[in-house]
Amino acid sequence: DTGVSQDPRHKITKRGQNVTFRCDPISEHNRLYWYRQTLGQGPEFLTYFQNEAQLEKSRLLSDRFSAERPKGSFSTLEIQRTEQGDSAMYLCASSFGGTGEKLFFGSGTQLSVL
Amino acid sequence: DAKTTQPTSMDCAEGRAANLPCNHSTISGNEYVYWYRQIHSQGPQYIIHGLKNNETNEMASLIITEDRKSSTLILPHATLRDTAVYYCIVTKAAGNKLTFGGGTRVLVKP
């Protein structure tokens, strides 16, 4: 068990550029979640997958954001036309699902939009 | 999911028990109480969860009141490495998207 892996750890971009983050979940886990966290706040739910199906997206999620999980393994989160307000920590988590579900989080990708 | 209320911060002496309270007066019968913590620059870490009964694992104990309207997380012997933000979350188990509040910032002092 190598844990949830996220890449890159840090990303600095200019406003208007597109960025993509990758998450590799724990291998047996069928659920994968994306969260966003700004300084001093708790993480905020963005979206989640059961295998390759995206089952829920937050209403707060702009249409500039898109997530995929091809083949139910790793996932990518893309932000198009980044804005300064997108600056945040993007966290990925995975789980087995089911009753008493426990989420295992990665260390996150810190995005800074200049 | 039911809303939770936690103190903003608390200090604890190293080696002593840390008792972290959480109010969740609107909890419904099928909602679990979960605790996660987040150490600086890391993702949140699962600690423990429960439905009705008290629970204990290698990290902590969870005491849930009989009416389920509040709970307490107990770290039996706090160490400096327990310094973190602790989140109390109430959620239905299925499709477990967690709603994090502000949490309690715990500082363990030598």
Contacts between the chains, C-beta under 8 A, distances in Angstrom:
chain1	res1	chain2	res2	distance
A	4	B	43	7.5
A	31	B	96	7.9
A	33	B	97	6.7
A	35	B	98	8.0
A	41	B	102	7.2
A	42	B	85	7.8
A	42	B	87	6.1
A	42	B	100	3.0
A	42	B	101	5.7
A	42	B	102	6.0
A	42	B	103	5.8
A	43	B	44	6.5
A	43	B	98	7.5
A	43	B	100	4.9
A	44	B	100	7.2
A	45	B	97	4.5
A	45	B	98	6.8
A	45	B	99	6.9
A	48	B	95	7.2
A	48	B	97	5.9
A	55	B	95	6.8
A	56	B	95	6.8
A	56	B	97	6.6
A	91	B	43	5.1
A	91	B	44	7.5
A	93	B	43	7.1
A	93	B	44	7.8
A	95	B	96	6.8
A	97	B	94	8.0
A	97	B	96	7.6
A	98	B	93	7.4
A	99	B	93	4.9
A	99	B	94	7.9
A	100	B	32	7.0
A	100	B	49	6.3
A	100	B	93	6.0
A	101	B	93	5.7
A	101	B	94	7.9
A	101	B	96	4.2
A	102	B	46	4.5
A	102	B	49	7.4
A	103	B	36	7.8
A	103	B	44	7.6
A	103	B	46	6.4
A	103	B	96	6.6
A	103	B	98	6.6
A	104	B	46	7.0
A	105	B	42	8.0
A	105	B	43	3.0
A	105	B	44	5.0
A	105	B	45	7.0
A	106	B	43	5.4
A	107	B	41	7.4
A	107	B	42	5.6
A	107	B	43	5.4
A	108	B	42	8.0
A	108	B	43	5.5
